[in-house]
């Protein structure tokens, strides 16, 4: 971390403002070589931490841009290093010219996520907080933002640290008792340890269970719209989107490929896939679309099964119901602005589903759909609370490893094995939890995690 890194910290596109970030031992020195303030008393070396000055970026009598320079001095910065940010005009060419100049003067281009990596290595944040930053950047709704902010503020770190402290205390007690049995008694210790492990497992299991909601909050609900041709699938999609995105005609088989959209309904994010109408067909192209529709069902969190309410169920409907019977589903009886004749009892007798009626044409039924989604995925409660949601697959897998190790401790206790056997699995649980917050991670895995970050962060 001795070198100084630089990157364009804003998106690569023409905009009003573009930010270039410098961080490292020579950040102030390099910035001072190019920044010419309008007020000569506000050169880089004279600015206090978290103070800014207006001026120009100039080198060899060439003006690169008009800018505001913000100085942040170690250790109280994002990276824990000296940092300078230039707020420039957001033209791509302007930013690239300044970037090349700073590289010429001794900085090097930052790797993806390297600013955050330095914050982690500098001890300002742990790995769970670092990963929450990327979740925050990619958040699709308000709940995802709040969940990420909760982890960024150290919510998950506090829980994991608390679990590790309890485990470490038990390990230390065993080691002390084995080394000094006269002063540390192991009488009734297995029973006490078993109770402690049970309490640890409650917390670990709750974190694991939170992953389903956490993933859905963070990524959205994988939703597939299915139905026979002309049931109104594309019309329902257009209604949810609020625009004419999918082609709607009276001709069967209009949709021949999947169409993917992201929709937010009252803070619930649906990653929707509209599919071809499922039916037997001799049309080669349409058949490919039907096969693709069936494939997407297996991967879905939710099926929106669209039924034409003005006609009776046919063999295509029964085929669809057989395909989705083991999936979470909402059956939407479309066209309730007309005479509904479909037998809903036939549907509920065949599959376990929630049924609502709506009119895609008139745009009704959206509120009822939202209420059912809350019931199915969020226990009727969408107000964010203090609960920590596990949104990261790496964290989930490590929690499963922790659980497995703790269960092995209970097995050892049940088998009346010696106390020194307990420490092996307790240490394994301690290590797995440490990997979540970055205290037990190998360097190559650290590099891999930060390589997934965007440039300039």
Number of C-alpha atoms within 10 A of each C-alpha: 11 8 12 22 25 27 27 23 17 17 15 14 11 14 12 10 15 23 21 21 23 32 30 24 17 20 26 20 15 21 23 18 15 21 24 23 22 12 10 11 11 19 20 26 12 12 17 13 17 13 14 20 22 18 19 20 24 18 14 6 7 9 12 17 18 18 22 20 29 20 25 24 21 15 13 14 18 21 23 22 25 23 29 27 23 28 20 22 18 18 15 15 11 15 26 15 12 21 20 14 18 23 16 11 14 15 22 17 18 19 19 19 20 24 27 25 24 19 19 22 17 16 12 17 22 21 26 23 26 23 22 23 20 18 23 19 14 14 20 21 19 16 20 28 19 17 26 28 17 19 24 22 13 17 19 22 22 13 15 21 15 13 20 20 12 14 21 17 11 19 21 12 15 21 16 14 16 15 11 11 12 8 8 14 14 13 8 8 15 20 13 13 17 19 13 14 20 15 12 19 19 12 15 22 14 13 23 21 14 17 20 15 17 21 17 20 27 26 19 24 22 19 25 27 30 31 28 28 24 21 25 28 29 28 23 24 23 19 20 18 16 11 10 12 14 17 10 16 13 10 9 13 21 17 23 18 20 17 17 14 13 16 19 14 16 13 17 23 23 23 20 24 24 25 28 31 30 23 19 13 12 8 10 9 12 21 20 14 21 25 15 17 24 18 12 19 22 15 12 20 18 24 25 24 25 25 27 23 25 17 13 13 18 9 11 16 23 15 15 19 19 12 15 22 14 12 18 18 24 21 23 28 23 27 21 20 15 10 10 16 13 16 12 16 8 11 19 13 9 12 19 17 21 18 17 17 21 20 21 24 15 11 14 17 18 17 11 13 19 16 14 17 21 16 13 15 19 17 10 13 11 14 8 12 11 9 12 19 25 26 27 17 11 12 20 19 14 19 24 17 17 25 22 15 21 26 19 18 25 20 14 18 19 12 9 10 13 11 19 12 13 23 20 15 21 23 18 16 27 25 19 25 25 20 19 25 24 22 13 13 15 10 9 8 11 15 15 10 17 21 15 12 22 15 19 23 22
